Amino acid sequence: MSCGEPHETECSEVLDHLYEFLDHEMPDADCTKFETHFGECNPCLEKYGLEKAVKKLVQRCCGSDDVPSDLRAKVMGRIELIRAGQAVPDTDVTAGPAPTG
């Protein structure tokens, strides 16, 4: 996504690291760059607002549930594949064949 306008911080960089921003997992200088970008770019600001709302909803609905360690490992593995630019399989490659019948 890009709004088509030039920015000091590109839309793709902001969107690639949006969850790091939402989770406060980036240096303050980068947070400042992102905040500046959101002030200039409505499409990225809308995406940020949507993801923030989803995160709050998930936290409210599931915040007290413990995540099984195998699920966490699978999700983190997929995130790493995406960050590395690799294709993510449509099916769970760690599971055995799907049951038939």
N, C-alpha and C positions, 0 to 999 in steps of 0.2 A: 504494500500500500504506500502511496505517496500522494501528497496533496498537489504535487507539481511545482511547488514553490521552493526556492533554494533556502536551506537552513544551515547553520553552522554544524548541527548534529543531524545527520540524515535520518529520515523516517525509518528506514530499514534497521538502523542501529538501535533506535528507540524501541521498535517493536520486537527486535531480537532479544532485548534485555529487559523487557517490560516487567516480567515477574521478579527479576532481581531488584528492580526499583520498588515494586509493590511490597516485597518482603524485606526491604531495607538491607539488602545484601550487597550494596555497592558503595564505593567511596563518596564522601560528601560532594566532591567536585563533580563527579558524574551525575549525582542527583540534581545538582544545580543546573547542569547542562540539560537534563531531561525536563526539569521544570520550565526552563526557558523555552524549550522546544514546544511543550504543551501550550504555552502562552501564545505561540505563533502558528500552531498547526491544529486546526479543528478536527480533522480526521483522527489524528493520533490522540488528541484529548478525549474524543468520544470513545476510542478503543480502550484507553486507560480507564475511563469512567465505567465502561461495561465490565472490564476485567476486575476492577475493584469491587463492583457490586456483586459479581459472581463469587469472588473470594469471600466476601462478607456473608453471603448466603450459605456457602458451603461450611464456613466456620460456625455459623449459627446452627445449622442443621446437623453437622457431623463433628463439631469441634471437640466433643467429649469422647468420641469413639477412638479406640486404639486401632491403628492401621497394622494389619498383619505384615510381618517383616518380608515375606515373599512378594506381597503386592507392592510394597515400597521398593523393593529391589527391581521388580519388573518396570515400574513407572520410571524410576531413576535411569534404568538402562535405556528405555525409549527416549528419555530426555537427552541423554548423552548422544544417542544416534542422531537425533534431530540437530543438536548443536554441532555435531561433526559433519553435518550435511549429507548423511547417509539415508538411504531409503528405510522407512519403517515398515515392517511387514504388517499386512492387514490382520493377520491372525497371530495368536500367541505362539511363538516358536518354541517356548520352553515347555509347553504342554504336549502331551501325547496326541495321537490321532483322535479326531472327533468320533464320538460314539455313533454307531449306525443303528438304524432300526427304530 
